[in-house]
Amino acid sequence: MVAVPGSGAALAEGLLKVAEGMRTAPGCELYVVNRTPDEEDAVWVTEVWSDEAASDAALNRDLGEAGFGEVLPLLAGPPEFIELNPVGGPGLS
Amino acid sequence: MVAVPGSGAALAEGLLKVAEGMRTAPGCELYVVNRTPDEEDAVWVTEVWSDEAASDAALNRDLGEAGFGEVLPLLAGPPEFIELNPVGGPGLS
């Protein structure tokens, strides 16, 4: 997702708070906040969920709880989602 | 990366072979081949490296060894790379 100009760091901070709330979310195996050297206002969240239902449940919870409401005003536009289905490879448990 | 039309599955197969070769690459913590329901000819490789030097070394090795040459003819264009620097969150060791 992309922050309004100059707010990339603030967006990352807000998402770290959301991430902390995900520690107890059922089926959440990974919820890491990343920044990229290529775009200072962009923040990527890389998530791994045990199944789609767990992901959907957390996504629905995001908006009401988990502090996601605090980061919404920082966004320059709607977040882009990329759904991936792992096929195989080293490091996949 | 995106395969020529209809070759998404073949590209994923070829990349799984490359992935197997990465099991012994120094600093490789994750090298997972993913497909996406949104785009049947697209394949995403999600990688985690211990540091930039390890990633660079493997990337340079990719083209000569590791079977990457076999997948090149399947690509519709040059691969897109997105470099991410993790900040924090559950699941990050």
N, CA and C atoms of all chains as a GROMACS GRO file, in nm:
protein
  558
    1MET      N    1   0.085  -0.119   0.000
    1MET     CA    2   0.000   0.000   0.000
    1MET      C    3   0.089   0.124   0.000
    2VAL      N    4   0.032   0.236  -0.044
    2VAL     CA    5   0.112   0.357  -0.060
    2VAL      C    6   0.054   0.468   0.027
    3ALA      N    7   0.142   0.534   0.099
    3ALA     CA    8   0.102   0.644   0.188
    3ALA      C    9   0.094   0.774   0.110
    4VAL      N   10   0.023   0.869   0.166
    4VAL     CA   11   0.028   1.004   0.111
    4VAL      C   12   0.174   1.052   0.120
    5PRO      N   13   0.216   1.139   0.029
    5PRO     CA   14   0.358   1.176   0.020
    5PRO      C   15   0.420   1.214   0.155
    6GLY      N   16   0.532   1.152   0.185
    6GLY     CA   17   0.605   1.181   0.308
    6GLY      C   18   0.561   1.102   0.430
    7SER      N   19   0.459   1.018   0.413
    7SER     CA   20   0.405   0.945   0.529
    7SER      C   21   0.437   0.796   0.530
    8GLY      N   22   0.536   0.754   0.451
    8GLY     CA   23   0.573   0.613   0.448
    8GLY      C   24   0.614   0.560   0.584
    9ALA      N   25   0.696   0.637   0.657
    9ALA     CA   26   0.743   0.592   0.788
    9ALA      C   27   0.627   0.582   0.888
   10ALA      N   28   0.538   0.681   0.883
   10ALA     CA   29   0.422   0.680   0.975
   10ALA      C   30   0.330   0.562   0.944
   11LEU      N   31   0.314   0.532   0.814
   11LEU     CA   32   0.231   0.417   0.776
   11LEU      C   33   0.292   0.288   0.827
   12ALA      N   34   0.424   0.274   0.812
   12ALA     CA   35   0.492   0.154   0.862
   12ALA      C   36   0.474   0.140   1.013
   13GLU      N   37   0.487   0.252   1.086
   13GLU     CA   38   0.467   0.250   1.230
   13GLU      C   39   0.327   0.201   1.267
   14GLY      N   40   0.228   0.257   1.198
   14GLY     CA   41   0.090   0.217   1.226
   14GLY      C   42   0.066   0.071   1.195
   15LEU      N   43   0.126   0.023   1.087
   15LEU     CA   44   0.107  -0.117   1.050
   15LEU      C   45   0.180  -0.212   1.144
   16LEU      N   46   0.289  -0.164   1.206
   16LEU     CA   47   0.356  -0.247   1.306
   16LEU      C   48   0.264  -0.271   1.426
   17LYS      N   49   0.182  -0.169   1.459
   17LYS     CA   50   0.085  -0.188   1.567
   17LYS      C   51  -0.021  -0.290   1.527
   18VAL      N   52  -0.068  -0.279   1.402
   18VAL     CA   53  -0.163  -0.379   1.352
   18VAL      C   54  -0.100  -0.518   1.358
   19ALA      N   55   0.027  -0.526   1.318
   19ALA     CA   56   0.099  -0.654   1.316
   19ALA      C   57   0.105  -0.716   1.455
   20GLU      N   58   0.129  -0.632   1.557
   20GLU     CA   59   0.134  -0.685   1.694
   20GLU      C   60   0.002  -0.751   1.732
   21GLY      N   61  -0.107  -0.689   1.687
   21GLY     CA   62  -0.239  -0.746   1.715
   21GLY      C   63  -0.263  -0.879   1.645
   22MET      N   64  -0.186  -0.904   1.539
   22MET     CA   65  -0.203  -1.028   1.462
   22MET      C   66  -0.131  -1.147   1.527
   23ARG      N   67  -0.049  -1.119   1.630
   23ARG     CA   68   0.024  -1.229   1.695
   23ARG      C   69  -0.072  -1.335   1.748
   24THR      N   70  -0.190  -1.291   1.787
   24THR     CA   71  -0.286  -1.386   1.846
   24THR      C   72  -0.396  -1.426   1.747
   25ALA      N   73  -0.386  -1.378   1.623
   25ALA     CA   74  -0.491  -1.412   1.525
   25ALA      C   75  -0.478  -1.560   1.485
   26PRO      N   76  -0.589  -1.635   1.492
   26PRO     CA   77  -0.582  -1.778   1.457
   26PRO      C   78  -0.537  -1.797   1.312
   27GLY      N   79  -0.439  -1.886   1.292
   27GLY     CA   80  -0.395  -1.919   1.156
   27GLY      C   81  -0.294  -1.823   1.098
   28CYS      N   82  -0.252  -1.722   1.175
   28CYS     CA   83  -0.153  -1.626   1.124
   28CYS      C   84  -0.012  -1.681   1.146
   29GLU      N   85   0.057  -1.713   1.035
   29GLU     CA   86   0.192  -1.769   1.047
   29GLU      C   87   0.299  -1.662   1.024
   30LEU      N   88   0.261  -1.558   0.953
   30LEU     CA   89   0.356  -1.449   0.923
   30LEU      C   90   0.276  -1.323   0.896
   31TYR      N   91   0.324  -1.212   0.949
   31TYR     CA   92   0.260  -1.081   0.921
   31TYR      C   93   0.369  -0.976   0.938
   32VAL      N   94   0.450  -0.962   0.832
   32VAL     CA   95   0.569  -0.879   0.842
   32VAL      C   96   0.551  -0.749   0.761
   33VAL      N   97   0.583  -0.639   0.826
   33VAL     CA   98   0.579  -0.507   0.762
   33VAL      C   99   0.714  -0.481   0.696
   34ASN      N  100   0.711  -0.442   0.569
   34ASN     CA  101   0.834  -0.417   0.494
   34ASN      C  102   0.830  -0.279   0.429
   35ARG      N  103   0.946  -0.218   0.420
   35ARG     CA  104   0.960  -0.099   0.336
   35ARG      C  105   1.049  -0.135   0.217
   36THR      N  106   1.045  -0.053   0.113
   36THR     CA  107   1.123  -0.083  -0.006
   36THR      C  108   1.208   0.038  -0.046
   37PRO      N  109   1.334   0.014  -0.081
   37PRO     CA  110   1.421   0.125  -0.121
   37PRO      C  111   1.376   0.194  -0.250
   38ASP      N  112   1.288   0.126  -0.324
   38ASP     CA  113   1.246   0.178  -0.455
   38ASP      C  114   1.135   0.283  -0.445
   39GLU      N  115   1.066   0.289  -0.330
   39GLU     CA  116   0.949   0.378  -0.322
   39GLU      C  117   0.927   0.412  -0.175
   40GLU      N  118   0.967   0.534  -0.134
   40GLU     CA  119   0.974   0.564   0.008
   40GLU      C  120   0.837   0.570   0.077
   41ASP      N  121   0.731   0.592   0.000
   41ASP     CA  122   0.599   0.599   0.062
   41ASP      C  123   0.522   0.467   0.054
   42ALA      N  124   0.584   0.365  -0.001
   42ALA     CA  125   0.518   0.234  -0.012
   42ALA      C  126   0.552   0.146   0.107
   43VAL      N  127   0.455   0.072   0.155
   43VAL     CA  128   0.476  -0.028   0.260
   43VAL      C  129   0.413  -0.158   0.213
   44TRP      N  130   0.489  -0.267   0.221
   44TRP     CA  131   0.437  -0.400   0.186
   44TRP      C  132   0.418  -0.480   0.313
   45VAL      N  133   0.305  -0.546   0.324
   45VAL     CA  134   0.286  -0.640   0.434
   45VAL      C  135   0.284  -0.780   0.374
   46THR      N  136   0.380  -0.864   0.415
   46THR     CA  137   0.385  -1.001   0.366
   46THR      C  138   0.322  -1.092   0.471
   47GLU      N  139   0.217  -1.158   0.431
   47GLU     CA  140   0.138  -1.239   0.524
   47GLU      C  141   0.137  -1.385   0.480
   48VAL      N  142   0.141  -1.474   0.576
   48VAL     CA  143   0.117  -1.616   0.549
   48VAL      C  144   0.008  -1.664   0.644
   49TRP      N  145  -0.095  -1.724   0.587
   49TRP     CA  146  -0.209  -1.773   0.666
   49TRP      C  147  -0.225  -1.924   0.644
   50SER      N  148  -0.273  -1.991   0.746
   50SER     CA  149  -0.287  -2.136   0.737
   50SER      C  150  -0.390  -2.175   0.632
   51ASP      N  151  -0.493  -2.093   0.613
   51ASP     CA  152  -0.594  -2.119   0.511
   51ASP      C  153  -0.670  -1.990   0.482
   52GLU      N  154  -0.752  -1.995   0.377
   52GLU     CA  155  -0.820  -1.874   0.331
   52GLU      C  156  -0.920  -1.822   0.434
   53ALA      N  157  -0.985  -1.914   0.505
   53ALA     CA  158  -1.084  -1.872   0.603
   53ALA      C  159  -1.019  -1.790   0.715
   54ALA      N  160  -0.901  -1.832   0.757
   54ALA     CA  161  -0.830  -1.759   0.863
   54ALA      C  162  -0.792  -1.620   0.814
   55SER      N  163  -0.746  -1.611   0.690
   55SER     CA  164  -0.710  -1.482   0.632
   55SER      C  165  -0.831  -1.391   0.621
   56ASP      N  166  -0.940  -1.445   0.570
   56ASP     CA  167  -1.063  -1.365   0.555
   56ASP      C  168  -1.112  -1.314   0.690
   57ALA      N  169  -1.107  -1.402   0.791
   57ALA     CA  170  -1.155  -1.364   0.923
   57ALA      C  171  -1.073  -1.248   0.978
   58ALA      N  172  -0.941  -1.254   0.960
   58ALA     CA  173  -0.854  -1.148   1.011
   58ALA      C  174  -0.873  -1.019   0.932
   59LEU      N  175  -0.895  -1.033   0.802
   59LEU     CA  176  -0.915  -0.915   0.718
   59LEU      C  177  -1.042  -0.842   0.760
   60ASN      N  178  -1.144  -0.916   0.790
   60ASN     CA  179  -1.269  -0.854   0.834
   60ASN      C  180  -1.252  -0.789   0.971
   61ARG      N  181  -1.168  -0.852   1.056
   61ARG     CA  182  -1.144  -0.798   1.189
   61ARG      C  183  -1.058  -0.671   1.181
   62ASP      N  184  -0.968  -0.668   1.079
   62ASP     CA  185  -0.878  -0.554   1.060
   62ASP      C  186  -0.947  -0.420   1.076
   63LEU      N  187  -1.056  -0.405   1.003
   63LEU     CA  188  -1.117  -0.274   0.991
   63LEU      C  189  -1.184  -0.230   1.120
   64GLY      N  190  -1.238  -0.325   1.195
   64GLY     CA  191  -1.307  -0.290   1.318
   64GLY      C  192  -1.212  -0.276   1.435
   65GLU      N  193  -1.121  -0.372   1.446
   65GLU     CA  194  -1.028  -0.373   1.560
   65GLU      C  195  -0.886  -0.356   1.506
   66ALA      N  196  -0.789  -0.403   1.578
   66ALA     CA  197  -0.651  -0.419   1.531
   66ALA      C  198  -0.583  -0.290   1.487
   67GLY      N  199  -0.648  -0.175   1.505
   67GLY     CA  200  -0.580  -0.049   1.477
   67GLY      C  201  -0.571  -0.012   1.330
   68PHE      N  202  -0.640  -0.086   1.244
   68PHE     CA  203  -0.628  -0.056   1.102
   68PHE      C  204  -0.694   0.078   1.070
   69GLY      N  205  -0.796   0.112   1.147
   69GLY     CA  206  -0.863   0.239   1.125
   69GLY      C  207  -0.769   0.358   1.139
   70GLU      N  208  -0.666   0.342   1.224
   70GLU     CA  209  -0.572   0.452   1.244
   70GLU      C  210  -0.483   0.478   1.123
   71VAL      N  211  -0.459   0.373   1.044
   71VAL     CA  212  -0.369   0.392   0.930
   71VAL      C  213  -0.444   0.436   0.804
   72LEU      N  214  -0.574   0.416   0.801
   72LEU     CA  215  -0.650   0.450   0.680
   72LEU      C  216  -0.629   0.594   0.633
   73PRO      N  217  -0.627   0.693   0.726
   73PRO     CA  218  -0.609   0.832   0.678
   73PRO      C  219  -0.472   0.856   0.615
   74LEU      N  220  -0.377   0.765   0.637
   74LEU     CA  221  -0.242   0.782   0.582
   74LEU      C  222  -0.230   0.729   0.438
   75LEU      N  223  -0.331   0.655   0.393
   75LEU     CA  224  -0.321   0.591   0.262
   75LEU      C  225  -0.353   0.687   0.148
   76ALA      N  226  -0.273   0.675   0.042
   76ALA     CA  227  -0.295   0.758  -0.077
   76ALA      C  228  -0.404   0.698  -0.166
   77GLY      N  229  -0.436   0.571  -0.143
   77GLY     CA  230  -0.538   0.503  -0.222
   77GLY      C  231  -0.567   0.368  -0.161
   78PRO      N  232  -0.658   0.292  -0.217
   78PRO     CA  233  -0.689   0.160  -0.160
   78PRO      C  234  -0.569   0.067  -0.170
   79PRO      N  235  -0.547  -0.018  -0.069
   79PRO     CA  236  -0.436  -0.112  -0.073
   79PRO      C  237  -0.451  -0.209  -0.189
   80GLU      N  238  -0.339  -0.249  -0.248
   80GLU     CA  239  -0.338  -0.353  -0.350
   80GLU      C  240  -0.311  -0.487  -0.282
   81PHE      N  241  -0.392  -0.587  -0.314
   81PHE     CA  242  -0.371  -0.721  -0.258
   81PHE      C  243  -0.321  -0.815  -0.368
   82ILE      N  244  -0.223  -0.896  -0.337
   82ILE     CA  245  -0.177  -0.999  -0.430
   82ILE      C  246  -0.187  -1.132  -0.358
   83GLU      N  247  -0.280  -1.216  -0.402
   83GLU     CA  248  -0.299  -1.346  -0.338
   83GLU      C  249  -0.207  -1.448  -0.403
   84LEU      N  250  -0.127  -1.516  -0.322
   84LEU     CA  251  -0.033  -1.616  -0.375
   84LEU      C  252  -0.061  -1.752  -0.315
   85ASN      N  253  -0.050  -1.855  -0.398
   85ASN     CA  254  -0.062  -1.993  -0.351
   85ASN      C  255   0.073  -2.061  -0.368
   86PRO      N  256   0.140  -2.092  -0.257
   86PRO     CA  257   0.273  -2.154  -0.267
   86PRO      C  258   0.266  -2.292  -0.330
   87VAL      N  259   0.361  -2.319  -0.420
   87VAL     CA  260   0.368  -2.448  -0.489
   87VAL      C  261   0.477  -2.535  -0.427
   88GLY      N  262   0.590  -2.475  -0.393
   88GLY     CA  263   0.698  -2.552  -0.333
   88GLY      C  264   0.826  -2.470  -0.330
   89GLY      N  265   0.930  -2.529  -0.268
   89GLY     CA  266   1.058  -2.462  -0.262
   89GLY      C  267   1.117  -2.462  -0.122
   90PRO      N  268   1.247  -2.433  -0.111
   90PRO     CA  269   1.315  -2.434   0.019
   90PRO      C  270   1.256  -2.332   0.116
   91GLY      N  271   1.237  -2.372   0.241
   91GLY     CA  272   1.189  -2.282   0.344
   91GLY      C  273   1.040  -2.293   0.368
   92LEU      N  274   0.971  -2.363   0.277
   92LEU     CA  275   0.826  -2.382   0.292
   92LEU      C  276   0.802  -2.502   0.382
   93SER      N  277   0.732  -2.476   0.495
   93SER     CA  278   0.711  -2.588   0.588
   93SER      C  279   0.575  -2.652   0.565
   94MET      N  280   0.712  -1.290  -1.223
   94MET     CA  281   0.741  -1.288  -1.366
   94MET      C  282   0.623  -1.348  -1.440
   95VAL      N  283   0.613  -1.314  -1.569
   95VAL     CA  284   0.497  -1.357  -1.646
   95VAL      C  285   0.543  -1.443  -1.764
   96ALA      N  286   0.476  -1.556  -1.781
   96ALA     CA  287   0.508  -1.648  -1.890
   96ALA      C  288   0.437  -1.607  -2.018
   97VAL      N  289   0.488  -1.656  -2.128
   97VAL     CA  290   0.413  -1.640  -2.253
   97VAL      C  291   0.279  -1.710  -2.234
   98PRO      N  292   0.175  -1.662  -2.303
   98PRO     CA  293   0.038  -1.712  -2.278
   98PRO      C  294   0.028  -1.866  -2.277
   99GLY      N  295  -0.032  -1.918  -2.172
   99GLY     CA  296  -0.052  -2.061  -2.159
   99GLY      C  297   0.063  -2.137  -2.095
  100SER      N  298   0.172  -2.067  -2.062
  100SER     CA  299   0.291  -2.136  -2.009
  100SER      C  300   0.315  -2.112  -1.860
  101GLY      N  301   0.214  -2.065  -1.789
  101GLY     CA  302   0.231  -2.041  -1.646
  101GLY      C  303   0.271  -2.167  -1.569
  102ALA      N  304   0.207  -2.278  -1.599
  102ALA     CA  305   0.237  -2.403  -1.528
  102ALA      C  306   0.378  -2.450  -1.560
  103ALA      N  307   0.418  -2.440  -1.687
  103ALA     CA  308   0.553  -2.482  -1.726
  103ALA      C  309   0.658  -2.393  -1.660
  104LEU      N  310   0.630  -2.264  -1.650
  104LEU     CA  311   0.724  -2.173  -1.584
  104LEU      C  312   0.737  -2.209  -1.437
  105ALA      N  313   0.625  -2.238  -1.372
  105ALA     CA  314   0.630  -2.278  -1.231
  105ALA      C  315   0.712  -2.405  -1.213
  106GLU      N  316   0.693  -2.502  -1.303
  106GLU     CA  317   0.771  -2.626  -1.298
  106GLU      C  318   0.921  -2.599  -1.308
  107GLY      N  319   0.957  -2.516  -1.406
  107GLY     CA  320   1.099  -2.484  -1.426
  107GLY      C  321   1.157  -2.413  -1.305
  108LEU      N  322   1.078  -2.324  -1.245
  108LEU     CA  323   1.126  -2.249  -1.129
  108LEU      C  324   1.137  -2.338  -1.005
  109LEU      N  325   1.055  -2.442  -0.999
  109LEU     CA  326   1.069  -2.536  -0.887
  109LEU      C  327   1.204  -2.607  -0.895
  110LYS      N  328   1.251  -2.634  -1.017
  110LYS     CA  329   1.386  -2.694  -1.031
  110LYS      C  330   1.493  -2.595  -0.986
  111VAL      N  331   1.477  -2.468  -1.026
  111VAL     CA  332   1.572  -2.366  -0.980
  111VAL      C  333   1.569  -2.360  -0.826
  112ALA      N  334   1.448  -2.366  -0.770
  112ALA     CA  335   1.432  -2.358  -0.624
  112ALA      C  336   1.506  -2.472  -0.554
  113GLU      N  337   1.497  -2.592  -0.612
  113GLU     CA  338   1.568  -2.706  -0.550
  113GLU      C  339   1.718  -2.678  -0.542
  114GLY      N  340   1.771  -2.615  -0.648
  114GLY     CA  341   1.914  -2.581  -0.649
  114GLY      C  342   1.950  -2.477  -0.544
  115MET      N  343   1.850  -2.401  -0.498
  115MET     CA  344   1.876  -2.296  -0.398
  115MET      C  345   1.884  -2.352  -0.257
  116ARG      N  346   1.848  -2.480  -0.239
  116ARG     CA  347   1.851  -2.537  -0.103
  116ARG      C  348   1.991  -2.527  -0.042
  117THR      N  349   2.092  -2.532  -0.128
  117THR     CA  350   2.230  -2.528  -0.077
  117THR      C  351   2.295  -2.391  -0.096
  118ALA      N  352   2.219  -2.293  -0.145
  118ALA     CA  353   2.278  -2.160  -0.165
  118ALA      C  354   2.302  -2.093  -0.030
  119PRO      N  355   2.423  -2.043  -0.006
  119PRO     CA  356   2.452  -1.977   0.123
  119PRO      C  357   2.361  -1.858   0.147
  120GLY      N  358   2.303  -1.852   0.266
  120GLY     CA  359   2.220  -1.737   0.302
  120GLY      C  360   2.077  -1.743   0.254
  121CYS      N  361   2.039  -1.850   0.186
  121CYS     CA  362   1.901  -1.861   0.135
  121CYS      C  363   1.811  -1.916   0.246
  122GLU      N  364   1.718  -1.833   0.294
  122GLU     CA  365   1.629  -1.877   0.401
  122GLU      C  366   1.493  -1.919   0.349
  123LEU      N  367   1.457  -1.866   0.232
  123LEU     CA  368   1.328  -1.898   0.172
  123LEU      C  369   1.339  -1.876   0.022
  124TYR      N  370   1.282  -1.970  -0.054
  124TYR     CA  371   1.279  -1.953  -0.201
  124TYR      C  372   1.158  -2.032  -0.249
  125VAL      N  373   1.042  -1.967  -0.238
  125VAL     CA  374   0.917  -2.037  -0.263
  125VAL      C  375   0.853  -1.990  -0.394
  126VAL      N  376   0.815  -2.086  -0.476
  126VAL     CA  377   0.747  -2.060  -0.603
  126VAL      C  378   0.596  -2.052  -0.575
  127ASN      N  379   0.532  -1.945  -0.623
  127ASN     CA  380   0.388  -1.926  -0.600
  127ASN      C  381   0.316  -1.899  -0.732
  128ARG      N  382   0.193  -1.945  -0.739
  128ARG     CA  383   0.105  -1.903  -0.848
  128ARG      C  384  -0.007  -1.818  -0.788
  129THR      N  385  -0.072  -1.742  -0.874
  129THR     CA  386  -0.177  -1.654  -0.824
  129THR      C  387  -0.306  -1.677  -0.901
  130PRO      N  388  -0.419  -1.680  -0.829
  130PRO     CA  389  -0.547  -1.703  -0.897
  130PRO      C  390  -0.586  -1.586  -0.987
  131ASP      N  391  -0.519  -1.472  -0.968
  131ASP     CA  392  -0.557  -1.352  -1.044
  131ASP      C  393  -0.498  -1.348  -1.185
  132GLU      N  394  -0.395  -1.429  -1.211
  132GLU     CA  395  -0.323  -1.417  -1.338
  132GLU      C  396  -0.256  -1.551  -1.368
  133GLU      N  397  -0.314  -1.630  -1.457
  133GLU     CA  398  -0.270  -1.769  -1.470
  133GLU      C  399  -0.130  -1.786  -1.528
  134ASP      N  400  -0.080  -1.684  -1.598
  134ASP     CA  401   0.054  -1.697  -1.654
  134ASP      C  402   0.161  -1.632  -1.567
  135ALA      N  403   0.121  -1.578  -1.452
  135ALA     CA  404   0.218  -1.514  -1.363
  135ALA      C  405   0.270  -1.613  -1.259
  136VAL      N  406   0.398  -1.604  -1.228
  136VAL     CA  407   0.457  -1.683  -1.120
  136VAL      C  408   0.537  -1.587  -1.032
  137TRP      N  409   0.514  -1.595  -0.903
  137TRP     CA  410   0.588  -1.513  -0.807
  137TRP      C  411   0.685  -1.604  -0.732
  138VAL      N  412   0.808  -1.558  -0.716
  138VAL     CA  413   0.903  -1.628  -0.630
  138VAL      C  414   0.928  -1.538  -0.509
  139THR      N  415   0.894  -1.589  -0.391
  139THR     CA  416   0.917  -1.512  -0.268
  139THR      C  417   1.044  -1.564  -0.203
  140GLU      N  418   1.140  -1.475  -0.191
  140GLU     CA  419   1.273  -1.513  -0.142
  140GLU      C  420   1.306  -1.438  -0.014
  141VAL      N  421   1.375  -1.504   0.077
  141VAL     CA  422   1.433  -1.437   0.193
  141VAL      C  423   1.580  -1.475   0.199
  142TRP      N  424   1.664  -1.372   0.207
  142TRP     CA  425   1.809  -1.392   0.212
  142TRP      C  426   1.865  -1.330   0.339
  143SER      N  427   1.973  -1.390   0.389
  143SER     CA  428   2.033  -1.342   0.513
  143SER      C  429   2.089  -1.201   0.496
  144ASP      N  430   2.138  -1.169   0.376
  144ASP     CA  431   2.189  -1.035   0.350
  144ASP      C  432   2.195  -1.013   0.198
  145GLU      N  433   2.221  -0.888   0.161
  145GLU     CA  434   2.217  -0.851   0.020
  145GLU      C  435   2.326  -0.922  -0.060
  146ALA      N  436   2.443  -0.941   0.000
  146ALA     CA  437   2.552  -1.006  -0.071
  146ALA      C  438   2.515  -1.149  -0.110
  147ALA      N  439   2.448  -1.220  -0.019
  147ALA     CA  440   2.407  -1.358  -0.047
  147ALA      C  441   2.306  -1.360  -0.161
  148SER      N  442   2.215  -1.264  -0.160
  148SER     CA  443   2.114  -1.257  -0.266
  148SER      C  444   2.179  -1.226  -0.401
  149ASP      N  445   2.269  -1.129  -0.401
  149ASP     CA  446   2.337  -1.092  -0.525
  149ASP      C  447   2.416  -1.210  -0.581
  150ALA      N  448   2.486  -1.281  -0.492
  150ALA     CA  449   2.568  -1.393  -0.537
  150ALA      C  450   2.482  -1.499  -0.603
  151ALA      N  451   2.365  -1.527  -0.544
  151ALA     CA  452   2.277  -1.630  -0.599
  151ALA      C  453   2.215  -1.582  -0.730
  152LEU      N  454   2.184  -1.454  -0.738
  152LEU     CA  455   2.125  -1.399  -0.859
  152LEU      C  456   2.223  -1.410  -0.975
  153ASN      N  457   2.348  -1.382  -0.948
  153ASN     CA  458   2.449  -1.395  -1.052
  153ASN      C  459   2.468  -1.540  -1.093
  154ARG      N  460   2.457  -1.630  -0.996
  154ARG     CA  461   2.472  -1.772  -1.024
  154ARG      C  462   2.353  -1.826  -1.102
  155ASP      N  463   2.234  -1.763  -1.076
  155ASP     CA  464   2.110  -1.807  -1.141
  155ASP      C  465   2.126  -1.831  -1.291
  156LEU      N  466   2.184  -1.731  -1.357
  156LEU     CA  467   2.183  -1.732  -1.503
  156LEU      C  468   2.276  -1.836  -1.560
  157GLY      N  469   2.388  -1.861  -1.490
  157GLY     CA  470   2.484  -1.958  -1.542
  157GLY      C  471   2.448  -2.100  -1.505
  158GLU      N  472   2.412  -2.119  -1.378
  158GLU     CA  473   2.382  -2.254  -1.330
  158GLU      C  474   2.234  -2.258  -1.289
  159ALA      N  475   2.199  -2.346  -1.201
  159ALA     CA  476   2.070  -2.346  -1.132
  159ALA      C  477   1.948  -2.363  -1.223
  160GLY      N  478   1.971  -2.383  -1.353
  160GLY     CA  479   1.857  -2.412  -1.440
  160GLY      C  480   1.776  -2.292  -1.481
  161PHE      N  481   1.824  -2.172  -1.450
  161PHE     CA  482   1.745  -2.055  -1.484
  161PHE      C  483   1.741  -2.034  -1.635
  162GLY      N  484   1.847  -2.077  -1.702
  162GLY     CA  485   1.850  -2.064  -1.848
  162GLY      C  486   1.735  -2.136  -1.916
  163GLU      N  487   1.689  -2.245  -1.852
  163GLU     CA  488   1.580  -2.324  -1.911
  163GLU      C  489   1.446  -2.252  -1.907
  164VAL      N  490   1.429  -2.163  -1.808
  164VAL     CA  491   1.300  -2.096  -1.796
  164VAL      C  492   1.295  -1.966  -1.878
  165LEU      N  493   1.411  -1.914  -1.914
  165LEU     CA  494   1.413  -1.785  -1.986
  165LEU      C  495   1.326  -1.784  -2.111
  166PRO      N  496   1.328  -1.891  -2.193
  166PRO     CA  497   1.244  -1.888  -2.314
  166PRO      C  498   1.094  -1.885  -2.285
  167LEU      N  499   1.056  -1.917  -2.162
  167LEU     CA  500   0.914  -1.918  -2.126
  167LEU      C  501   0.863  -1.780  -2.084
  168LEU      N  502   0.955  -1.686  -2.063
  168LEU     CA  503   0.914  -1.555  -2.010
  168LEU      C  504   0.859  -1.464  -2.120
  169ALA      N  505   0.752  -1.394  -2.086
  169ALA     CA  506   0.693  -1.297  -2.180
  169ALA      C  507   0.769  -1.165  -2.177
  170GLY      N  508   0.851  -1.144  -2.075
  170GLY     CA  509   0.928  -1.020  -2.062
  170GLY      C  510   1.025  -1.034  -1.947
  171PRO      N  511   1.103  -0.932  -1.920
  171PRO     CA  512   1.198  -0.940  -1.809
  171PRO      C  513   1.125  -0.951  -1.675
  172PRO      N  514   1.179  -1.031  -1.582
  172PRO     CA  515   1.116  -1.043  -1.450
  172PRO      C  516   1.115  -0.909  -1.377
  173GLU      N  517   1.011  -0.887  -1.301
  173GLU     CA  518   1.004  -0.769  -1.214
  173GLU      C  519   1.055  -0.808  -1.076
  174PHE      N  520   1.146  -0.727  -1.021
  174PHE     CA  521   1.198  -0.753  -0.887
  174PHE      C  522   1.143  -0.648  -0.791
  175ILE      N  523   1.101  -0.690  -0.674
  175ILE     CA  524   1.060  -0.596  -0.570
  175ILE      C  525   1.145  -0.626  -0.446
  176GLU      N  526   1.232  -0.533  -0.413
  176GLU     CA  527   1.320  -0.554  -0.297
  176GLU      C  528   1.251  -0.502  -0.172
  177LEU      N  529   1.242  -0.587  -0.071
  177LEU     CA  530   1.175  -0.548   0.054
  177LEU      C  531   1.271  -0.559   0.171
  178ASN      N  532   1.262  -0.464   0.261
  178ASN     CA  533   1.339  -0.469   0.385
  178ASN      C  534   1.243  -0.484   0.502
  179PRO      N  535   1.245  -0.602   0.568
  179PRO     CA  536   1.150  -0.624   0.678
  179PRO      C  537   1.177  -0.532   0.795
  180VAL      N  538   1.070  -0.476   0.853
  180VAL     CA  539   1.079  -0.385   0.966
  180VAL      C  540   1.044  -0.458   1.096
  181GLY      N  541   0.942  -0.544   1.091
  181GLY     CA  542   0.902  -0.617   1.210
  181GLY      C  543   0.768  -0.684   1.189
  182GLY      N  544   0.727  -0.761   1.290
  182GLY     CA  545   0.598  -0.827   1.284
  182GLY      C  546   0.607  -0.975   1.320
  183PRO      N  547   0.492  -1.036   1.350
  183PRO     CA  548   0.489  -1.177   1.389
  183PRO      C  549   0.545  -1.269   1.280
  184GLY      N  550   0.625  -1.366   1.320
  184GLY     CA  551   0.678  -1.465   1.226
  184GLY      C  552   0.816  -1.431   1.176
  185LEU      N  553   0.862  -1.310   1.204
  185LEU     CA  554   0.996  -1.269   1.161
  185LEU      C  555   1.095  -1.314   1.268
  186SER      N  556   1.191  -1.396   1.228
  186SER     CA  557   1.286  -1.446   1.327
  186SER      C  558   1.414  -1.361   1.327
   0.00000   0.00000   0.00000
